[in-house]
């Protein structure tokens, strides 16, 4: 036991005292939040050049309303700030009226398409064809459509914007034709807002406390953040064991170590040391996350009730995956072999990422319960289910811990047998079949 502790302390210090460890600790949050920060910083850094669109209106009743709405938008809704200091942050939408003159829509479309293909910087970037029956909706369905044409499929700002003014005008014309008062129709068809609230409760004085508005984003992103943090820490804490063991094996350092430390104690020392590293990373990130959330005024969303479960699941998962990575490092002879052996393990580790959104939406379903009781997926999926209100029955995480503990015990036992044989092998690495034989026969 003493030798195992010595190895664990040495592995822990060797990891946390390096510049690479500190760099990784600092860079991971930056990488996580970098994409969000970049999107926020660049949200207004768009091309504000005019977007010109030709419109062939076969109804003769929709273009003017579209042009008026575009004028209002261009004068009031594309600027940031007020007064002379306001800054344009969105492009103007300019609509050019094309008189179809009864010509077939396909020919009009071809002519306008040729204009776009031969486009210069001052010509149109898209065109809209409004069918003759777009208002009434009767007759030939092909003539009742409104189609947007462009060779820029990823730019959909114009397409999304024109829907509202066109549909508003179509409804207005339809009501006029039916002799209906638009104001009356608007009141009759007005949508009623449906709030998303929590449960009503009673405070300490016995007064009924109103239910609070549910924060849907927090209920999704908090579980996702916990799961991503656990996966990241597993990768930081467990995966380096492959290179560590492989390096000691190829440099014959392991032979010297095994002269004074039994193989099982050596392996367990490495696992315990890496578990300590993982818990250090988890502590830093959880404390940092809590401080940041509290400063932002959202401390109520910090999942304090599952933190200890998170630490327990993280410790077991690091030991479980770390033992597998240790066995791989002992069984192979070079880095190339280790990469091919690690790939299936990595796929198992990231498998919960494929189903987490379904688990968040229905944490109490049979499917979520079944998936979260699979030992390799339990740490991530069970913590996701626990973080989603109102939580889950206590017996489920307890059963999950027992399953992970049994799986971890088996992985450590199997890895110790592989480690004991493979750590001294040189030359050709072991195949999967040989590793199974080592586990079964010792």
Number of C-alpha atoms within 10 A of each C-alpha: 9 9 14 22 17 16 23 24 18 14 20 22 15 13 19 17 10 10 10 11 16 13 10 13 16 12 13 14 12 13 11 13 12 13 11 12 13 10 12 11 10 10 10 13 11 10 10 14 11 17 18 20 20 20 23 24 22 22 16 13 15 22 21 14 15 20 18 13 15 19 16 11 14 18 10 10 14 18 16 14 11 9 7 6 9 11 12 15 17 18 17 20 23 17 22 16 16 17 13 17 10 9 10 9 17 10 11 18 17 11 11 23 19 11 16 18 12 10 12 10 9 9 15 23 22 22 25 23 22 24 22 23 18 21 22 14 14 11 11 11 11 12 18 18 16 18 11 18 18 19 11 9 7 7 10 11 11 16 15 10 12 16 12 12 17 20 15 13 18 18 14 17 18 14 14 12 10 9 9 13 11 15 9 10 12 10 9 9 9 9 8 6 6 6 9 11 12 14 10 10 11 11 9 7 6 8 9 11 12 13 13 12 11 13 12 9 8 14 17 17 13 17 25 21 13 21 22 16 22 24 21 16 23 24 17 19 25 26 23 18 25 24 18 16 24 26 18 17 23 19 9 14 13 20 15 10 14 16 9 10 17 13 20 18 20 23 26 23 25 29 29 22 24 30 25 22 24 24 18 16 21 19 14 11 18 17 11 12 14 18 15 13 15 14 10 9 10 13 15 10 15 18 16 14 11 16 16 10 18 23 17 14 23 24 20 20 29 29 26 26 26 31 30 26 27 29 29 32 33 34 33 27 22 18 14 9 17 20 14 11 18 16 11 10 17 14 10 12 18 14 14 21 15 8 12 23 15 12 22 22 14 15 25 17 11 10 12 20 21 10 18 26 21 16 20 23 20 24 29 29 29 28 24 27 24 24 26 22 11 11 15 16 10 9 9 15 22 12 13 22 21 14 17 23 18 15 18 23 16 14 18 25 15 20 28 26 21 27 29 21 18 23 26 15 17 16 9 11 18 19 12 12 8 13 22 14 12 19 16 11 8 13
